[in-house]
Amino acid sequence: MGFMANSGDSVLEMYLYETNTLLEQLDNIMLAAEQADTLSQDDVNEIFRIMHTLKGSAAMMEYEPLMTIAHRIEDLFYLIRENTMDTVPEQDRPKLFDLLFQSIDYFRNEVGKIEKGDPLSTNIDRFVETINMFIDKIKNDGQAAGSSGEAPAADQAAVQEGCAALVENAPAGYPFALRVFLDEGCGMENLRAFMIVSDVRDSGAQFLYEPEDLESNTARSPEIAENGFTMYFAAENERKAALPLISDLGFVKTYQEIDAAPAPETQEDEKQEPVAEAAEPAEPQKAMPAAGGETASGKGGGHQIRQSLISVNLSKLDQLMAVVGEIVITETMVTASPDLRGIEDAKLDNFYKSARQLRKLTDELQDISMSLRMVPVSGTFQKMRRIVRDMGQKLGRKAQLNIIGEDTEIDKTIVDAISDPIMHIVRNSMDHGIEPDEQMRIDAGKDPVGEITLSAQNTGSEVIIKIEDDGMGVDCDAVLRKALRQGLASPDVEYSQREIMNFLMMPGFSTNQEVTEFSGRGVGMDVVKKNVETVGGVVTMSSEKGKGSCTTLKIPLTTAIMDGMEVRVGESIFTIPIQNIRQSFKVTEKDIIHDAMQGEIINKMGEFYPVVRLYDVYGIEPQSTSISDGILVWVESSENSCCLFVDELLGKQQVVIKPLPSYLNNFKIKDAGIAGCTILGDGNISLILDVTNLMGFISGNAGY
C-alpha cells in the first residue's frame, strides 16, 4: 500500500471522478446502442478503451474485484473488436446489452461504497461466470489472442532507437536501466508510474527514476504516455526482482531492459557528467521516441493543449466564492463610508472614478467566479434515460425520453440538489403517467410509445425545468377523495385544480392502492418539494386527465449571490429577492378594501391580493401605520402573490447570502420566511426574505 500512503485523498478523488465520468459515457453509448439494436465499430472500440481504463484504474487503487470484472468485459470486447459485431448473433445482442448494463450498475454500486468508505463486495464469482459463459458462447477458433508480455516488433525497434540515449544518461553507479511503457489511454500516467516506483521501492531495491517529479507533476502525464519512464538500478539482480512487480500490472504495455556498458576506470569524469543531466529529466525523455518514429519534442505543443482543462475541488470554489462575497461587501462599505459625508463632490472626483472602476472589476470577478461553478444539466438529464429504460422493461411499458436544453448551466451545488427530485418525477411519469399497455394508448388516439419530455430554460435569473408526459394525467376527483379520507381537505370547501394538485406534495400522500417497487409508500413529491425549496426553488404541478401531466421546477441559477431590494420596516432592514418582486407602488386608504375574511386587500389588474404589514408579521415597531405613508411591494412566488407594506424602499443592491446560525433552526425561523442574512455597506445586517415560506407562514397565521 505504498502508493496510497504517498498519494492521499486527492488520488481517490481523481479515481472517483474519472470512473463516474467513464460510467456515464458508457451508459449513454449503451442506451443509444440498445435503440439501434447494434454497436458500431467506433462504439466497440470506445467500450474496449473504457473497460481498459477502468481495469487499469482499479488495479492502481488495488480494487481487485473491480479490476477483475473490467478485465473480463475487456476480453469480451476484444473478441468483438477483432471480429466486428457479426461475432454476436442478433438473438444474443439483448443479452450483451443487459450484461453491459449489469456491469455499469455493478461499478456504480461499488463506487458508491468507496465514496461512503464501505468495503467492496468480494462475491463476484457468479457475475464472472456469467461473463465467461457469454464469451465462450461467441468465441470462435483463433480468436483467443494471448499476450506474450514481450514488446511487438515495431515497439522493440522503437525502443532500441533510444537505448544509446539511456546508456549515455545513466547516472553514476546505476548502470542497469529499465524503460517502462504504459497502455495507451490508461489515464493518470504520472500516478500510475509512481505506483510502480512505490511498489519497487517497497521491495528494497536501490534505484533512481526519471522524470524525478512524476508523482507531483501532472504535466508529466503526456510525456510518460508518449515516451514511458525509466528506472536506473544499482544491481542487475534488483532489476530482475522488479520485473514481476511490473509485469503483473494491467496497465503496463511493455518494458525494456537496457544495460550501460561497463565503464573503464579512466572514464570517471564521463560518468559524472550525465548525473547533472539527470537533474533535467525532460531531455532524456525527448531523446527517445515511443512506438513511432517522431520525437516527443515535435509534439510539445500538443502536450500543452491537453492541459488546457483541469478539475478543481468544489471546496476550493466555495472558498473563492466566499472571498469574492467578502470583496463585494467590502467594496460597498468603502464606497458608502460615512467618512465621505460632508466632503465636496469636486474633491472626491478621483475617488468616484476609482470607485466606479473598482465596482466594474468586482462585478467581473464575481461573474467569473460564479461561472466557474456553473455546470450544464446534461449530466443529470442523461441519467434519466437509464431510468426510463429500466422502468420500461420492468413495468412492460414503452416510452422514450426527449431532452431539450441540456446545455443550460446551473450552479454545481444546485445541480446536485435537484438530481434526486428530477429522478423521482421521471419515475412518477413512468409509474403513474404512461399507460400500462399500448392498446390503451391506441384507443386514446395516442402513439403506442409514450413520451416523456425533460426540458431546461434559462430566463436570466432562474432556470425553469419541466418534466412532461403524454400519459393518463391525474384524476383530480380521486386525489380530492383521498385527501378527504386522510383529513387533508375539508368537505365544505371548493378546491381549485391547482389546490388539488398541491395535495400530491403533502407528506404521506399517495394515490397508489398498493405498494410497489417504485411507489405507494407515500414518500415522494413532498420530499421533492422540500429539496427544491431548500435551494430556493419552487415546484408546481398541472395535469389534464387523459392528456398528461407537467411538473415545473423554478430554480435560481446560484445560491451564493443575488440581486435584492433593500426595504426598511421601522428600524429594521429587509432584503427582498428581485426575482420575487413584480411591482412597487404608493396607495391611499381609499385604495384598500377591508374584507371580513381576508382583512386588507387591494385590486391590481383585476385581481385581489392581500396586504401584509411586515411590522405585524415580525412584531416590529413601525415608523407609521398609515398606508399612505409607506409603500406596497407586490411579490409573488409560484402562483401565490401578496403586497407587502413597508416604510421605505432603500434601493437595489447585490447581496451575498450568509446562512443563519444553525441553532436558530430550533425556532423554525426559515418557516417564518427568513432565508438568511447579508451584510450591508454600512456594516449593518439585513435579513433576506424567503417569499415562498413567508406566504406559507402568513396563510397559517391566525391574523391573515
Secondary structure, 3 states (H helix, E strand, C coil): CHHHHHHCHHHHHHHHHHHHHHHHHHHHHHHHHHHHCCCCHHHHHHHHHHHHHHHHHHHHHCCHHHHHHHHHHHHHHHHHHHHCHHHCCHHHHHHHHHHHHHHHHHHHHHHHHHHHCCCCCCCCHHHHHHHHHHHHHHCCCCCCCCCCCCCCHHHHHHHHHCHHHHHHCCCCCCCEEEEEEECCCCCCHHHHHHHHHHHHHHCCCCEEEECCCCCCCCCHHHHHHHHCEEEEECCHHHHHHHHHHHHCCCCEEEEEEEECCCCCHHHHHHHHHHHHHHCCCHHHHHHCCCCCCCCHHHHHHHHHHHCCCCCCCHHHHHHHHHHHHHHHHHHHHHHCCHHHCCCCHHHHHHHHHHHHHHHHHHHHHHHHHHHHCEEECHHHHHHHHHHHHHHHHHHCCCEEEEEECCCCEEEHHHHHHHHHHHHHHHHHHHHHHCCCCHHHHHHCCCCCCEEEEEEEEECCCEEEEEEEECCCCCCHHHHHHHHHHCCCCCCCCCCCHHHHHHHHHCCCCCCCCCCCCCCCCCCCHHHHHHHHHHCCCEEEEEEECCCEEEEEEEEECCCCEEEEEEEEECCEEEEEEHHHEEEEECCCHHHEEEECCCEEEEEECCEEEEEEEHHHHHCCCCCCCCCCCCEEEEEEECCEEEEEEECEEEEEEEEECECCCHHHHHHCCCCCCEEEEEECCCCCEEEEECHHHHHHHHHHCCCC
